Amino acid sequence: MGTYPPSSSSPPAIYLHGYVSSRLMRLGASPSDSFSVCVCATIVDGLVLALTPFSHSYNYRSAVLHGRAYALDDSTEEGRQEKLWAMELVTDSVVAGRWENTRVPPDGGELQSTRILKVEVESASAKVRDFGPKDERKDLKREEVREKVWTGVVPVQEVLGEPVGASYNKVEEVPGYLREYVRERNIEASKYARKTACAEPPERKKREE
C-alpha cells in the first residue's frame, strides 16, 4: 500500500502488478474500466494448544479490504510516473532498498508487459489474535486435566535464510542492505511471535487487575 504522490494527504491505495495478459490484469485492460475487488491477507503467528480440542486456536493477523481497481494510464506523463513509483513500491516490499540496487529504470519492453492496478479502498476490516490459550472455567478447575495436558503456544515465524547467489552472480559479498534486511526481519518476526505466545487472554488480564 502507498500514497501517491507521497507528499499528498490522499488515502493510501493498494497497487497490484502483473503480466498484461493475466486474467486479473485483462479485467483492467483500459484505465476507464474499473471493477470491484477484495484483497485478503493473513499471517499465522502461533499454534495455540489448549486443554481441549474445542479451545485450540491460532495466533494470527488478518485483513480484508474492498475497493475499486483500475489500470494506471501510462499513456500520460503523470500516469507513467505513478506506474514507475508503484513498481518501486512493489519491489521494495519484497526487500527494502532492492529497487535502487538493481538495473533500473525498467526498459520499454518491461514497462509494456507489466500492468499496474490501483485499488482505491472503500472499506476494510482487520482481526488479530495475539495471546495464549483460553480454556473454559470448567476445565481450568479440573486439576487432573491440567496435570495431564500440556497447554501453551508454539510460536510460528517466517525465517529468512542465508542468501544464496545465482549461478551467474559475480558479486562476491552479499550486499549490506540485504544482510541487514534479513537480520532485522528475522528478529522482528521472532520477537512478535514470542511476545504473543506469552500474552494472557484479555479477560484473564482484566480479572487479575
C-alpha positions as CSV (number, residue, x, y, z in Angstrom):
1,M,0.0,0.0,0.0
2,G,1.1,3.5,-0.6
3,T,0.0,7.1,-1.2
4,Y,0.8,8.9,-4.5
5,P,2.2,11.5,-4.6
6,P,3.9,10.5,-1.4
7,S,3.6,14.1,-0.1
8,S,-0.2,14.2,-0.6
9,S,-2.9,13.7,2.0
10,S,-4.9,11.2,-0.1
11,P,-5.8,7.9,1.5
12,P,-3.4,5.1,0.7
13,A,-4.2,2.7,-2.1
14,I,-3.2,-0.9,-2.9
15,Y,-1.1,-1.4,-6.0
16,L,-1.2,-4.8,-7.8
17,H,1.1,-5.7,-10.6
18,G,1.1,-8.5,-13.1
19,Y,1.7,-9.5,-16.7
20,V,-0.7,-7.7,-19.1
21,S,-2.3,-11.0,-20.4
22,S,-3.0,-12.5,-17.0
23,R,-6.7,-12.8,-16.2
24,L,-6.9,-10.2,-13.4
25,M,-4.9,-7.7,-15.4
26,R,-7.1,-8.2,-18.5
27,L,-10.1,-7.1,-16.5
28,G,-8.5,-3.7,-16.2
29,A,-7.3,-3.5,-19.8
30,S,-8.4,0.1,-20.1
31,P,-7.9,2.9,-17.5
32,S,-11.6,3.6,-17.8
33,D,-12.6,0.0,-16.8
34,S,-12.9,-0.3,-13.1
35,F,-14.1,-3.3,-11.2
36,S,-14.7,-4.4,-7.6
37,V,-12.0,-6.4,-5.9
38,C,-11.4,-8.0,-2.5
39,V,-7.9,-8.3,-1.2
40,C,-7.2,-10.6,1.8
41,A,-4.0,-11.3,3.7
42,T,-3.3,-13.4,6.8
43,I,-0.1,-14.2,8.8
44,V,-0.1,-17.0,11.3
45,D,2.0,-16.2,14.5
46,G,1.4,-19.2,16.7
47,L,-0.3,-22.6,17.3
48,V,-2.5,-22.2,20.4
49,L,-2.8,-25.5,22.2
50,A,-5.4,-25.7,25.0
51,L,-6.8,-28.3,27.4
52,T,-9.5,-29.4,25.0
53,P,-9.6,-29.6,21.1
54,F,-12.6,-27.2,21.2
55,S,-10.4,-24.4,22.7
56,H,-7.4,-24.8,20.3
57,S,-6.7,-21.8,18.1
58,Y,-4.1,-19.8,16.2
59,N,-2.5,-16.5,16.8
60,Y,-2.8,-14.5,13.6
61,R,-3.2,-11.1,11.9
62,S,-5.6,-10.8,9.1
63,A,-7.1,-8.1,6.9
64,V,-9.8,-7.8,4.3
65,L,-10.1,-4.8,2.0
66,H,-12.8,-4.0,-0.6
67,G,-12.4,-1.4,-3.3
68,R,-12.5,-0.5,-7.0
69,A,-9.5,-1.3,-9.2
70,Y,-8.4,0.3,-12.4
71,A,-5.3,0.3,-14.5
72,L,-2.9,3.2,-14.3
73,D,-2.9,5.1,-17.6
74,D,0.8,5.1,-18.7
75,S,-0.1,7.0,-21.9
76,T,0.3,10.2,-19.9
77,E,3.4,11.5,-18.2
78,E,1.6,11.6,-14.8
79,G,0.5,8.0,-15.3
80,R,4.0,6.8,-16.2
81,Q,5.5,8.4,-13.2
82,E,2.9,6.8,-10.9
83,K,3.5,3.5,-12.6
84,L,7.2,3.7,-12.0
85,W,6.6,4.7,-8.4
86,A,4.2,1.8,-7.9
87,M,6.7,-0.7,-9.4
88,E,9.4,0.6,-7.0
89,L,6.9,0.3,-4.1
90,V,6.1,-3.3,-5.0
91,T,9.8,-4.2,-5.5
92,D,10.8,-2.7,-2.1
93,S,8.0,-4.6,-0.4
94,V,9.9,-7.8,-1.2
95,V,13.3,-6.5,0.1
96,A,13.7,-2.9,1.4
97,G,16.0,-0.9,-0.9
98,R,16.0,-3.5,-3.6
99,W,14.8,-1.2,-6.4
100,E,17.8,1.2,-6.3
101,N,20.2,-1.8,-6.1
102,T,19.0,-3.3,-9.4
103,R,19.2,-2.3,-13.1
104,V,16.6,0.5,-13.3
105,P,14.6,2.0,-14.7
106,P,12.7,-0.8,-16.5
107,D,13.2,-0.8,-20.3
108,G,10.3,-0.3,-22.8
109,G,9.5,-3.9,-23.1
110,E,9.3,-4.5,-19.4
111,L,7.0,-1.5,-19.0
112,Q,4.7,-2.6,-21.8
113,S,4.4,-6.1,-20.5
114,T,3.6,-5.0,-16.9
115,R,0.2,-3.6,-15.8
116,I,-0.4,-1.9,-12.5
117,L,-3.8,-1.9,-11.0
118,K,-4.6,0.7,-8.4
119,V,-7.2,-0.3,-5.8
120,E,-8.9,2.6,-4.1
121,V,-10.0,1.1,-0.7
122,E,-13.7,1.7,0.1
123,S,-13.9,-0.5,3.2
124,A,-11.6,-2.6,5.3
125,S,-11.6,-4.8,8.4
126,A,-8.9,-6.5,10.4
127,K,-8.8,-9.2,13.1
128,V,-6.0,-10.1,15.4
129,R,-5.5,-12.9,17.9
130,D,-2.3,-12.3,20.0
131,F,-2.5,-14.2,23.3
132,G,-2.2,-17.7,24.8
133,P,-4.8,-20.4,25.4
134,K,-8.2,-19.5,26.7
135,D,-9.9,-22.5,28.3
136,E,-13.3,-22.8,29.9
137,R,-13.5,-22.4,33.7
138,K,-15.0,-25.9,34.0
139,D,-11.7,-27.3,32.6
140,L,-9.4,-25.0,34.5
141,K,-11.0,-26.3,37.7
142,R,-10.0,-29.9,36.9
143,E,-6.6,-30.4,38.3
144,E,-6.3,-33.9,36.9
145,V,-6.7,-32.5,33.4
146,R,-4.3,-29.6,33.9
147,E,-1.7,-32.0,35.2
148,K,-2.0,-34.3,32.2
149,V,-2.4,-32.0,29.3
150,W,0.3,-29.6,28.1
151,T,-1.0,-26.2,27.2
152,G,0.7,-23.2,25.6
153,V,1.7,-21.7,22.3
154,V,4.1,-22.9,19.6
155,P,5.4,-19.7,18.1
156,V,5.2,-19.6,14.3
157,Q,7.5,-17.2,12.3
158,E,8.8,-16.9,8.8
159,V,12.6,-17.2,8.8
160,L,14.7,-15.8,6.0
161,G,17.7,-17.9,5.3
162,E,21.2,-17.1,4.3
163,P,21.2,-15.5,0.8
164,V,22.4,-17.9,-2.0
165,G,23.9,-16.4,-5.1
166,A,22.7,-17.3,-8.6
167,S,24.8,-19.4,-10.9
168,Y,25.7,-16.2,-12.9
169,N,26.2,-13.9,-9.8
170,K,29.5,-12.1,-9.9
171,V,29.2,-10.1,-6.7
172,E,31.3,-11.9,-4.1
173,E,29.9,-10.3,-1.0
174,V,26.2,-10.3,-0.1
175,P,25.2,-6.6,-0.1
176,G,25.0,-4.9,3.3
177,Y,21.4,-3.7,2.8
178,L,20.3,-7.3,2.1
179,R,22.1,-8.8,5.1
180,E,20.6,-6.1,7.3
181,Y,17.1,-6.7,5.9
182,V,17.3,-10.5,6.6
183,R,18.7,-9.9,10.1
184,E,16.1,-7.3,11.1
185,R,13.2,-9.2,9.5
186,N,14.0,-12.4,11.4
187,I,14.5,-10.6,14.7
188,E,11.2,-8.7,14.3
189,A,9.3,-11.9,13.4
190,S,10.7,-13.9,16.3
191,K,10.1,-11.1,18.8
192,Y,6.5,-10.7,17.8
193,A,5.7,-14.4,17.8
194,R,7.2,-15.0,21.2
195,K,5.5,-11.9,22.7
196,T,2.1,-13.0,21.6
197,A,2.8,-16.6,22.9
198,C,3.4,-15.2,26.4
199,A,0.4,-12.8,26.5
200,E,-2.5,-13.6,28.7
201,P,-6.1,-13.7,27.3
202,P,-7.8,-10.3,27.6
203,E,-10.5,-11.5,30.1
204,R,-7.9,-13.1,32.4
205,K,-5.9,-9.8,32.4
206,K,-9.0,-7.9,33.4
207,R,-9.8,-10.3,36.3
208,E,-6.3,-10.1,37.7
209,E,-6.4,-6.2,37.6
